[in-house]
């Protein structure tokens, strides 16, 4: 199975949590592939998109605005912190003119653009795809470097490391759900259908303390981002292991998987 952490989709697409191949304009590339890109700040890539956020994205947004993660969630996100907010006319709320107002703390998807990261099941293997440019984009594509040099210039490594830490919670979720739900009595497909619907709802969703704690790390005190991530993951792991409500567990598991660029199937047990 392959899914893609480009997490930048056109608004109105039926499937908003995974990238469809029709959004690519090139085959897969790897870190050694010739590639360069110069952003000319036209701002067109900051309109009419759906950009999924990870818990670390929210932490970095909060750092940039010198605020709590709760304040960052309220100002910059929808779907409980898991999607970047856009205005009714399709403009990212962080856009100031044609420039990003939170550029130092911009999300991983924005750093990767115009690339997307493929999620591949094979261990230690990663590939990238080039995304279709916005119509009229002034971005300058070239081959004056390679994918790896572009990623280094965008500060992607720390985001990938943080996301790997949060991804370590996915098997914890699977184990806890398996221990909590008797799938001989509960129909698995209906159980997970409800979980996905609840996780991806942008309104009229049920209270979920796990999801709230996942994107709001305000209660975590750390010296730097790396320590905050470590402590945050530890706290979430404890909460997962002590949670007995299967529906809370399942919805939180799905939204974490999706926020990291995985399919909901990554956490499905039956």
TORVEXKE-180276 format. One record per residue (C-alpha): residue in one letter; residue number from 0; x, y, z. Coordinates in steps of 0.02 Angstrom, whole numbers, always signed. Layout:
N
['a' NUM [X Y Z]]
...
This chain:
270
['x' 0 [+0 +0 +0]]
['x' 1 [+61 +175 -42]]
['x' 2 [-12 +337 +24]]
['x' 3 [+56 +511 +2]]
['x' 4 [+100 +647 +124]]
['x' 5 [+78 +789 +3]]
['x' 6 [-80 +829 +100]]
['x' 7 [-118 +972 -19]]
['x' 8 [-280 +945 -113]]
['x' 9 [-397 +1056 -209]]
['x' 10 [-549 +1105 -107]]
['x' 11 [-705 +1009 -148]]
['x' 12 [-619 +843 -182]]
['x' 13 [-725 +700 -119]]
['x' 14 [-578 +617 -30]]
['x' 15 [-489 +746 +76]]
['x' 16 [-369 +641 +177]]
['x' 17 [-265 +557 +41]]
['x' 18 [-187 +626 -117]]
['x' 19 [-247 +558 -283]]
['x' 20 [-125 +522 -422]]
['x' 21 [-213 +648 -533]]
['x' 22 [-130 +783 -427]]
['x' 23 [+43 +728 -486]]
['x' 24 [+123 +785 -647]]
['x' 25 [+277 +674 -636]]
['x' 26 [+324 +498 -585]]
['x' 27 [+404 +464 -418]]
['x' 28 [+573 +538 -378]]
['x' 29 [+697 +502 -238]]
['x' 30 [+821 +606 -139]]
['x' 31 [+953 +591 -275]]
['x' 32 [+840 +642 -419]]
['x' 33 [+886 +806 -506]]
['x' 34 [+769 +941 -442]]
['x' 35 [+761 +1123 -394]]
['x' 36 [+622 +1244 -356]]
['x' 37 [+621 +1430 -322]]
['x' 38 [+466 +1506 -244]]
['x' 39 [+431 +1678 -314]]
['x' 40 [+297 +1718 -184]]
['x' 41 [+150 +1725 -304]]
['x' 42 [+41 +1650 -165]]
['x' 43 [-59 +1542 -285]]
['x' 44 [-15 +1380 -194]]
['x' 45 [-94 +1457 -38]]
['x' 46 [-271 +1456 -108]]
['x' 47 [-407 +1325 -122]]
['x' 48 [-313 +1183 -38]]
['x' 49 [-341 +1059 +101]]
['x' 50 [-181 +1045 +204]]
['x' 51 [-175 +912 +338]]
['x' 52 [-81 +955 +497]]
['x' 53 [+14 +841 +614]]
['x' 54 [+29 +874 +801]]
['x' 55 [+206 +939 +769]]
['x' 56 [+142 +1059 +637]]
['x' 57 [+30 +1136 +770]]
['x' 58 [+174 +1149 +893]]
['x' 59 [+280 +1242 +765]]
['x' 60 [+137 +1359 +718]]
['x' 61 [+115 +1401 +902]]
['x' 62 [+301 +1433 +924]]
['x' 63 [+303 +1551 +776]]
['x' 64 [+159 +1655 +841]]
['x' 65 [+227 +1649 +1021]]
['x' 66 [+64 +1574 +1081]]
['x' 67 [-6 +1413 +1153]]
['x' 68 [-55 +1269 +1042]]
['x' 69 [-235 +1300 +1095]]
['x' 70 [-223 +1477 +1025]]
['x' 71 [-141 +1412 +866]]
['x' 72 [-281 +1285 +844]]
['x' 73 [-415 +1418 +863]]
['x' 74 [-330 +1541 +745]]
['x' 75 [-259 +1430 +609]]
['x' 76 [-352 +1265 +603]]
['x' 77 [-515 +1171 +582]]
['x' 78 [-561 +991 +620]]
['x' 79 [-493 +1000 +797]]
['x' 80 [-320 +1055 +743]]
['x' 81 [-293 +932 +602]]
['x' 82 [-324 +1043 +449]]
['x' 83 [-257 +1216 +406]]
['x' 84 [-396 +1346 +400]]
['x' 85 [-443 +1436 +239]]
['x' 86 [-562 +1582 +220]]
['x' 87 [-727 +1572 +128]]
['x' 88 [-643 +1638 -30]]
['x' 89 [-514 +1498 -22]]
['x' 90 [-365 +1594 +51]]
['x' 91 [-254 +1520 +185]]
['x' 92 [-281 +1617 +347]]
['x' 93 [-92 +1631 +369]]
['x' 94 [-70 +1721 +203]]
['x' 95 [-23 +1906 +215]]
['x' 96 [-35 +1979 +41]]
['x' 97 [+60 +1852 -61]]
['x' 98 [+175 +1797 +80]]
['x' 99 [+156 +1673 +222]]
['x' 100 [+136 +1756 +391]]
['x' 101 [+200 +1601 +482]]
['x' 102 [+338 +1554 +360]]
['x' 103 [+461 +1503 +497]]
['x' 104 [+333 +1383 +566]]
['x' 105 [+246 +1331 +405]]
['x' 106 [+179 +1153 +403]]
['x' 107 [+273 +1006 +328]]
['x' 108 [+158 +998 +177]]
['x' 109 [+202 +1178 +136]]
['x' 110 [+388 +1144 +159]]
['x' 111 [+380 +995 +43]]
['x' 112 [+284 +1087 -93]]
['x' 113 [+294 +1060 -240]]
['x' 114 [+339 +885 -184]]
['x' 115 [+237 +754 -92]]
['x' 116 [+309 +614 +14]]
['x' 117 [+249 +439 -26]]
['x' 118 [+211 +323 +119]]
['x' 119 [+282 +153 +69]]
['x' 120 [+268 -2 +176]]
['x' 121 [+444 -61 +138]]
['x' 122 [+558 -15 +285]]
['x' 123 [+677 +132 +263]]
['x' 124 [+613 +170 +88]]
['x' 125 [+543 +337 +40]]
['x' 126 [+497 +416 -125]]
['x' 127 [+427 +583 -176]]
['x' 128 [+309 +644 -310]]
['x' 129 [+303 +813 -395]]
['x' 130 [+133 +895 -378]]
['x' 131 [+39 +984 -513]]
['x' 132 [+78 +1172 -503]]
['x' 133 [-61 +1297 -473]]
['x' 134 [-126 +1376 -632]]
['x' 135 [-23 +1533 -665]]
['x' 136 [+108 +1488 -535]]
['x' 137 [+270 +1589 -543]]
['x' 138 [+369 +1450 -460]]
['x' 139 [+531 +1410 -551]]
['x' 140 [+560 +1223 -578]]
['x' 141 [+732 +1161 -628]]
['x' 142 [+869 +1032 -605]]
['x' 143 [+1000 +1140 -521]]
['x' 144 [+1013 +1024 -373]]
['x' 145 [+927 +868 -311]]
['x' 146 [+778 +824 -202]]
['x' 147 [+888 +802 -49]]
['x' 148 [+964 +976 -61]]
['x' 149 [+789 +1050 -81]]
['x' 150 [+728 +957 +75]]
['x' 151 [+877 +1016 +176]]
['x' 152 [+847 +1196 +124]]
['x' 153 [+665 +1181 +180]]
['x' 154 [+707 +1112 +353]]
['x' 155 [+607 +954 +323]]
['x' 156 [+713 +832 +426]]
['x' 157 [+654 +889 +598]]
['x' 158 [+473 +872 +543]]
['x' 159 [+501 +695 +480]]
['x' 160 [+586 +647 +642]]
['x' 161 [+445 +719 +747]]
['x' 162 [+313 +633 +641]]
['x' 163 [+406 +468 +662]]
['x' 164 [+390 +490 +850]]
['x' 165 [+203 +519 +837]]
['x' 166 [+188 +372 +717]]
['x' 167 [+256 +260 +856]]
['x' 168 [+86 +283 +939]]
['x' 169 [-7 +195 +796]]
['x' 170 [+37 +18 +856]]
['x' 171 [-6 +73 +1033]]
['x' 172 [-179 +122 +971]]
['x' 173 [-199 -43 +878]]
['x' 174 [-152 -145 +1030]]
['x' 175 [-268 -49 +1146]]
['x' 176 [-415 -58 +1025]]
['x' 177 [-387 -245 +1002]]
['x' 178 [-388 -266 +1191]]
['x' 179 [-544 -159 +1213]]
['x' 180 [-659 -217 +1074]]
['x' 181 [-730 -392 +1053]]
['x' 182 [-744 -402 +864]]
['x' 183 [-836 -566 +880]]
['x' 184 [-981 -462 +944]]
['x' 185 [-946 -296 +858]]
['x' 186 [-955 -289 +669]]
['x' 187 [-781 -224 +617]]
['x' 188 [-828 -134 +457]]
['x' 189 [-967 -35 +540]]
['x' 190 [-857 +3 +691]]
['x' 191 [-719 +76 +582]]
['x' 192 [-841 +165 +467]]
['x' 193 [-908 +260 +617]]
['x' 194 [-731 +295 +678]]
['x' 195 [-676 +369 +512]]
['x' 196 [-833 +474 +498]]
['x' 197 [-809 +541 +675]]
['x' 198 [-624 +574 +651]]
['x' 199 [-644 +669 +488]]
['x' 200 [-798 +770 +537]]
['x' 201 [-768 +958 +537]]
['x' 202 [-922 +994 +644]]
['x' 203 [-1050 +905 +752]]
['x' 204 [-921 +783 +820]]
['x' 205 [-918 +705 +993]]
['x' 206 [-800 +761 +1130]]
['x' 207 [-637 +665 +1123]]
['x' 208 [-504 +700 +1255]]
['x' 209 [-373 +601 +1159]]
['x' 210 [-394 +706 +1002]]
['x' 211 [-393 +865 +1105]]
['x' 212 [-231 +814 +1191]]
['x' 213 [-155 +756 +1026]]
['x' 214 [-159 +928 +945]]
['x' 215 [-153 +1038 +1099]]
['x' 216 [+14 +1014 +1186]]
['x' 217 [-7 +1168 +1296]]
['x' 218 [+7 +1063 +1453]]
['x' 219 [+179 +999 +1402]]
['x' 220 [+329 +1099 +1464]]
['x' 221 [+494 +1069 +1377]]
['x' 222 [+658 +1156 +1344]]
['x' 223 [+644 +1141 +1156]]
['x' 224 [+532 +1066 +1022]]
['x' 225 [+619 +896 +1027]]
['x' 226 [+588 +879 +1214]]
['x' 227 [+409 +938 +1196]]
['x' 228 [+377 +805 +1063]]
['x' 229 [+456 +669 +1170]]
['x' 230 [+354 +717 +1324]]
['x' 231 [+197 +740 +1221]]
['x' 232 [+211 +567 +1142]]
['x' 233 [+242 +490 +1314]]
['x' 234 [+88 +575 +1385]]
['x' 235 [-20 +522 +1238]]
['x' 236 [+42 +344 +1256]]
['x' 237 [-12 +342 +1438]]
['x' 238 [-182 +413 +1393]]
['x' 239 [-208 +282 +1258]]
['x' 240 [-163 +138 +1375]]
['x' 241 [-285 +201 +1507]]
['x' 242 [-430 +240 +1390]]
['x' 243 [-570 +111 +1393]]
['x' 244 [-693 +192 +1272]]
['x' 245 [-666 +103 +1107]]
['x' 246 [-750 +238 +1002]]
['x' 247 [-639 +374 +1076]]
['x' 248 [-486 +266 +1041]]
['x' 249 [-536 +225 +863]]
['x' 250 [-576 +404 +811]]
['x' 251 [-414 +467 +887]]
['x' 252 [-315 +330 +802]]
['x' 253 [-389 +373 +633]]
['x' 254 [-359 +560 +647]]
['x' 255 [-178 +532 +701]]
['x' 256 [-146 +415 +555]]
['x' 257 [-222 +537 +431]]
['x' 258 [-130 +685 +506]]
['x' 259 [+35 +594 +475]]
['x' 260 [-10 +553 +295]]
['x' 261 [-64 +373 +320]]
['x' 262 [-223 +287 +269]]
['x' 263 [-349 +251 +409]]
['x' 264 [-314 +68 +369]]
['x' 265 [-148 +91 +459]]
['x' 266 [-238 +77 +626]]
['x' 267 [-379 -41 +579]]
['x' 268 [-391 -202 +680]]
['x' 269 [-532 -327 +672]]
